[in-house]
Amino acid sequence: MKANIYAMSDEALALELGRRIERRRLDSHSPLTQSELAKQAGISRSTYQNMIEGKATLMNVIKVLRVLDALEGVESFLPDPGISPVQLLKMRGKLRQRVKTVAEKSKPQAEEGLDW
């Protein structure tokens, strides 16, 4: 049965995230011990245990997910921003604003503005 994450409190959601990370560790192709995982992630075993209990920093969660090859969940929060509108304008270059007629091109500069 799937939990309704929107109905969960923040604490319950953090605890569920910790449980799922622990489940991912145990279900991996070559399961690591908590100590091995913590060492590879660059955190202490007690920090990892706190994570499973729902008490973790985002940085530590990312470190552990990286070791578990489970960063695809984080990717959904980081959509490709694409090209910014400013960058698009720079790539387009200078666009033509007007076209001079053949008669305008051949007029001498000095005669402009003289109506007589």
Secondary structure as a PSIPRED ss2 file (coil, helix, strand):
# PSIPRED VFORMAT (PSIPRED V4.0)

   1 M C   1.000  0.000  0.000
   2 K C   1.000  0.000  0.000
   3 A C   1.000  0.000  0.000
   4 N C   1.000  0.000  0.000
   5 I C   1.000  0.000  0.000
   6 Y C   1.000  0.000  0.000
   7 A C   1.000  0.000  0.000
   8 M C   1.000  0.000  0.000
   9 S C   1.000  0.000  0.000
  10 D H   0.000  1.000  0.000
  11 E H   0.000  1.000  0.000
  12 A H   0.000  1.000  0.000
  13 L H   0.000  1.000  0.000
  14 A H   0.000  1.000  0.000
  15 L H   0.000  1.000  0.000
  16 E H   0.000  1.000  0.000
  17 L H   0.000  1.000  0.000
  18 G H   0.000  1.000  0.000
  19 R H   0.000  1.000  0.000
  20 R H   0.000  1.000  0.000
  21 I H   0.000  1.000  0.000
  22 E H   0.000  1.000  0.000
  23 R H   0.000  1.000  0.000
  24 R H   0.000  1.000  0.000
  25 R H   0.000  1.000  0.000
  26 L H   0.000  1.000  0.000
  27 D H   0.000  1.000  0.000
  28 S C   1.000  0.000  0.000
  29 H C   1.000  0.000  0.000
  30 S C   1.000  0.000  0.000
  31 P C   1.000  0.000  0.000
  32 L C   1.000  0.000  0.000
  33 T C   1.000  0.000  0.000
  34 Q H   0.000  1.000  0.000
  35 S H   0.000  1.000  0.000
  36 E H   0.000  1.000  0.000
  37 L H   0.000  1.000  0.000
  38 A H   0.000  1.000  0.000
  39 K H   0.000  1.000  0.000
  40 Q H   0.000  1.000  0.000
  41 A H   0.000  1.000  0.000
  42 G C   1.000  0.000  0.000
  43 I C   1.000  0.000  0.000
  44 S C   1.000  0.000  0.000
  45 R H   0.000  1.000  0.000
  46 S H   0.000  1.000  0.000
  47 T H   0.000  1.000  0.000
  48 Y H   0.000  1.000  0.000
  49 Q H   0.000  1.000  0.000
  50 N H   0.000  1.000  0.000
  51 M H   0.000  1.000  0.000
  52 I H   0.000  1.000  0.000
  53 E C   1.000  0.000  0.000
  54 G C   1.000  0.000  0.000
  55 K C   1.000  0.000  0.000
  56 A C   1.000  0.000  0.000
  57 T C   1.000  0.000  0.000
  58 L H   0.000  1.000  0.000
  59 M H   0.000  1.000  0.000
  60 N H   0.000  1.000  0.000
  61 V H   0.000  1.000  0.000
  62 I H   0.000  1.000  0.000
  63 K H   0.000  1.000  0.000
  64 V H   0.000  1.000  0.000
  65 L H   0.000  1.000  0.000
  66 R H   0.000  1.000  0.000
  67 V H   0.000  1.000  0.000
  68 L C   1.000  0.000  0.000
  69 D C   1.000  0.000  0.000
  70 A C   1.000  0.000  0.000
  71 L C   1.000  0.000  0.000
  72 E H   0.000  1.000  0.000
  73 G H   0.000  1.000  0.000
  74 V H   0.000  1.000  0.000
  75 E H   0.000  1.000  0.000
  76 S C   1.000  0.000  0.000
  77 F C   1.000  0.000  0.000
  78 L C   1.000  0.000  0.000
  79 P C   1.000  0.000  0.000
  80 D C   1.000  0.000  0.000
  81 P C   1.000  0.000  0.000
  82 G C   1.000  0.000  0.000
  83 I C   1.000  0.000  0.000
  84 S C   1.000  0.000  0.000
  85 P H   0.000  1.000  0.000
  86 V H   0.000  1.000  0.000
  87 Q H   0.000  1.000  0.000
  88 L H   0.000  1.000  0.000
  89 L H   0.000  1.000  0.000
  90 K H   0.000  1.000  0.000
  91 M H   0.000  1.000  0.000
  92 R H   0.000  1.000  0.000
  93 G C   1.000  0.000  0.000
  94 K C   1.000  0.000  0.000
  95 L C   1.000  0.000  0.000
  96 R C   1.000  0.000  0.000
  97 Q C   1.000  0.000  0.000
  98 R C   1.000  0.000  0.000
  99 V C   1.000  0.000  0.000
 100 K C   1.000  0.000  0.000
 101 T C   1.000  0.000  0.000
 102 V H   0.000  1.000  0.000
 103 A H   0.000  1.000  0.000
 104 E H   0.000  1.000  0.000
 105 K H   0.000  1.000  0.000
 106 S H   0.000  1.000  0.000
 107 K C   1.000  0.000  0.000
 108 P C   1.000  0.000  0.000
 109 Q H   0.000  1.000  0.000
 110 A H   0.000  1.000  0.000
 111 E H   0.000  1.000  0.000
 112 E C   1.000  0.000  0.000
 113 G C   1.000  0.000  0.000
 114 L C   1.000  0.000  0.000
 115 D C   1.000  0.000  0.000
 116 W C   1.000  0.000  0.000
